[in-house]
Amino acid sequence: MNKGSLILLPAPLGDNEPAEVIPASVLAAACSLNCFVVEEVRTARRFLSRYGLKGRIDTLEFHTLNEHTSPAEVEALLPLFDGRDVGLITEAGLPAVADPGSALVQLCHRNGIRVVPMVGPSSLMLALMASGLNGQSFAFLGYIPAKTDERRAAIRNIEKTSASRKQTQIMIETPYRNDSLLKDLREQLSPGTSLCVAADLTLPTEFIATKTIAQWRKTDITIGKRPCVFLVLA
């Protein structure tokens, strides 16, 4: 096999113009490829059209990798790398971070295929940078349980872990559950614990605020269905 490379192509976190958040070198790299593994083809076609491939979209080859893709289907992507580079695109932000594309990255490493990460926006790091919380020790928890009782128990455990390790705890949520999570964070965390809410990062509607839980309890803010990162430090 004449091995190509896997190029990890970041996507904007929202409806930005790509040039606002994606370096020119990354846009150029995307425009040099003709084969892509993507989470959702329609979104990827729109991204790539705005990246500079408008007019060429119908000549491109797309393969889907999402949460429903089986390990056997991931393995079946291996022949794509015979003599050519392949781009990996997630729905937003960095590929393979809280993203099923990590399975393809693992496959490439197992088979000696070069993996090339490209620079782009990360909602997790942007939120941590802007939070004012501990950036020396932090943990990304991904999604916490959706069921109310399990979520509330998880929040209490997150606070205990943060307090014992002096560590920022970072989590995300499906947008339609943002306000339920914020409500539970306000109710379950201790008054002196710090909470940062970072929504719509890099967008004109960006909102970032860090307050103690006692202060959050005095506000009536709602987030709505916006991409959001929550950070806790006890």
Protein Blocks (a to p, Z undefined) as FASTA:
>chain_A
ZZdddddddddfblcdfklmpcfklmmmmmmpcbdcdfblklmmmmmmmnopgojlmmpc
cddddfklcfklmmmmmmmmgopacddddfehjehiapaklmmmmmmmmnopacdddddd
dfklmmmmmnopafkbccdebjadfblklmmmmmmmmmmmmmmnopacdddddfklmmmm
mmmmmmmpcfklccdddehehiaklccddddfklmmmpccdebjadddddddZZ
